[in-house]
């Protein structure tokens, strides 16, 4: 009977430790996404859209994409490969949303 109690106690301790570890990893994952340094979307998008023929439309789309991805490719055009999230957002019609 003593062996049974010891075994149950050890299993209970292992379950508690595993639960604690899972909780720590979940908290680290949430903290990592929240604690990441946010870029200045307004400034980056202002530079990105500086040569656009429709600057207001460009800024609106760029800021929307930047807030989702926390990334804006450098330059006024292209360089989408430097920010895959930014490059993957599309409109309902299937066209690239981000300038």
N, C-alpha and C positions, 0 to 999 in steps of 0.2 A: 504494500500500500504506500510506503514511503517513496518508493521509486516512481510510482504513478504520480504522486503529488509533485515530486521534483521535476519530472518530465513536463507536466502541465505548467508549472511555474516557469521553466525555461522557455517553453513555447510562447507563453504569454509575454515574457520579456523580449523575445525575438520579434514578435508581432508589433510590440510597442516601438522597438528600435526601428523596424522597417517603416512603420507609419511616420515616425519622426523624420527619417531620412527623406521620404517622399515629400513631406511637408516642406522641408528645407529646400529641396530641389525645385519645387513649385514656386516657392517664394523667391528664390534666386532668379528663376526664369522671368517672373513678373517684374522683379526689380530691375533686371537687365534691360527690358524693353522700356520701362518707365524712366529708368535712370540714365538712358543714353542721352548724349548731348544733342540738343535740338539745334538745327542750323537756322540761320536767319533767312527764312523763306522769302520775305519781302525783298531783301537786298539781292539775294541770288536770282530771284525771278525778274527783278527790275533789270538786271544785267542781261539775263537770258532773252528778255522781250524787248530790249532796247532798239533793235532794228526791225521789229515786226511792223507790218503794214496795218495791223489791227491790235494796237498795244493793250487796250482794255480787255479784249477777249483773250489774248495771250496771257496776260497777268492773272486773270481769273482761272484759266485752266492750269497754269503753272503752279499757282498757290494751292490749288486743290490737289494736284499730284504731289507737290512737296510735302503737304501736311500728311498725306498717306505714307509716303516713302522716306521722308526726312532726307531727301537727296535731290539735287538738281544738277544735271550734267553741265560741265563748263562750256563757255562759248555761247554764241547766239543761235547756233544751229548744229544739229548732229550730235555726235559723241554719246549717243544713247547707250552704247555698250558699257559705259562707265557707271551706269545706274540702271541695272536690270529691272528693278521694280518700276521705275519711272517709265521705262520703255515698254513694259507689258500692259499698262492700263489702256483700255480701248473704250470707244464710245459704244452705244447700242448698235450702231451701224457697222461696227468692226474696224473702224479707223482708229489710228493712234490718237489718244486724247491729249497727251502731254506734248507741249511745243519743244 
